[in-house]
């Protein structure tokens, strides 16, 4: 019993150290969104300007981008006109942050249901309940073989969010920055429980409207806007939910354990900006049991 407790304490200590390594000691704001990590990504339109500031003086450097130094604590960064993956380096003393600027391909380039040969389908003509979170994306990020494993945050990469529909490269997607922040937050919560994972297993991330329709899902699924992820905890790499409650079997109780872990964060002040949907899904012949999380900005449970 002492050995088990000691192992658990070691795992918690190691995960805490890893999290601290990936976090900055100062506060960086990008377009008003606080980003505490040493690596993060923003999806922007060609020519879009990002406001980057901090609560201390810092330096920002970037190649192939227009950078304007507003003050020792603020910069403006203009995204290039050409879609693709770019980055800037933010530094303060020995600390360094890489900010990926992922420039989208405009949806105006779409021909019918296709964008450069990749079937997107059509977004709903109207926003659900006139909610701006359902506004049609202005662009999608082109994913090639070279960028398929691009790291978006310390623990999540593009490949985890790619739509499951068949077809080669290029593929396209969009991921909400708030969702990336939420996933990093939830991963830290799981690690603090002594769960030894470096990322989550993914059932689904982004879905094109075409693919979402093909699997019979509702047209206003948050997946279609890049604001949702279906995830599970997989420490042994078998592609299935783990035995989280240590009862010797993997079943719906383990999905409920993960669900409850997330739900327990709901009333915490630091979780307020992550409020959204939380769903419970049992294992079936096609996939592991999993939970759905999203950043719709209002509470939804199922």
Buried (B, 14 or more C-beta within 10 A) or exposed (E): EEEEEEEEEEBBEEBEEBBEEBBBEBEBBBBEEEBBBBBBBBBBBBEBEBEBBBEEEBEBEBEEBEBEEEEEBBBBBBBBEEBBBBBBEBEBEEEEBBBBBBBBBBBEEBEEEEBBEBBBBBBEEEBEEEEEBBEBBBBBBBBEEEBBEBBBBBBBBBBBBBBBBEEEBBBBBBBBBBBBBBBBBBBBBBBBBBBBBEBBBBBBBBBBBBBBBBEEBEBBBBBBBBBBBBBBBBBEEEEBBBBBBEEEEBBBEBBBBBBEBBBEBEEEEEBEBBBBBBBBBEBEEEBBBBBBBBBBBEEEEE
